[in-house]
Amino acid sequence: MSSKSKVYFTTLRTTGSNNILKKLEKLVTAAGMTEIDFENKFAAIKIHLGEPGNLAYLRPNYSKVIVDMIREKGGKPFLTDCNTLYVGRRKDALEHMDAAYENGYNPFVTGCHVIIGDGLKGTDDIEVPLAGGECVTSAKIGRAIMDADVFISMTHFKGHENTGFGGVLKNIGMGCGSRRGKMEMHSNSKPFVKEKKCRSCKMCGKICAFGAISYRVEDGKARIKDELCVGCGRCIGVCPFDAISPKYDESNDVLNKKIAEYTKAVVDGRPQFHISFVIDVSPNCDCHVENDLPIIQDVGIFASLDPVALDMACADACNNARILRGSCAEERIVEHEGHDLSNMDVFTLVHPDTNWKVCVDHAVKLGLGNKEYEITEV
């Protein structure tokens, strides 16, 4: 793609007659969301529903603006996210929805339902063939997300300990992967059994289609035979005691490439639109049960039809913003006193073992979008 992509932006400055929610509506209208045909279409709105205890996630009020606009166009919107791999309060659909409701994501606030994309135990997914993938041949995406006719992403832009930052590509690629999809992105290895947690319920053996799981005679603990295991990850989803886990041995660069490839699997072949909120830019993912002081001042809200250009615009905006006093970003600057930091962006400063540009560059290679953009302020 040679021409610049269009990215639209609005500040957080308001007046008595023009609050943030009204500005959001004007922003997405200018950026082209209302030109999408929503009539009688299911519209998946991918959003991070927030791990309880973390307060940096997006307020549900923002999603109601988008939901109402889609309904006005005759669409059938629903909010969605997929279950997590790690032990938390979003690892199965029941706990995930409890967490969502606790954080305000319920029909009374948002005007639509929450549907967990990969089902009750994170095993309800679709394998989406991926042409041109360097790391993945087929992505494991939550079934409800792939069943939607239109795909909308609402992203809280923030830092991330594995990918540098969590932007649009991360929200879509990792967020829409089922539990076994997340395992594939995080690891090339087979899952393993945490023996202390295993209760010998044998649920894992019942779901394994390849006979890779056996049980020790002396104590009934599960064991996984690597030579038979295909790495599908379904045993992770059904274990009620979180005794089966992936090996997080993937390099961050490969992880970033896989996220780009999973994003392509999600958005290819259907209308898409993306919104990114550069506010409360915490240093780590919203999957944490806490959120640290934001690393930069709030910037505003961005929107685009191009997810790559949107991530680039948000990253550039963050690097041009003022680093907040007392944040971990300022602490890193103090730690590096006397060193040349001119070529180090704020996310690399906070997470020096990451390189977010790998994900963006790979997304361009896959034809997902354009790094070159032009900003229009609304």
Secondary structure, DSSP 8 states (H G I E B T S, - for coil): --S-EEEEEE-S--BTTB-HHHHHHHHHHHHTGGGS--TT-EEEEE-----TT---S--HHHHHHHHHHHHHTT-EEEEEE---SSSSS-SSHHHHHHHHHHTT-SHHHHSS-EEETT-TTS--EEEEE-TT-SS-SEEEEEHHHHH-SEEEEEEE-EEETTTEEE-HHHHHHTTTB-HHHHHHHH-SS--EE-TTT-----HHHHH-TT--EEE-TTT--EEE-TTT-----HHHHH-TT--EE------HHHHHHHHHHHHHHHHTTS-EEEEEEE-S--SS-TTSSS----SB---EEEEES-HHHHHHHHHHHHHHS-B-TTSHHHHHHHHTTTS--TT--HHHHH-TT--THHHHHHHHHTTS--S-EEEEE-
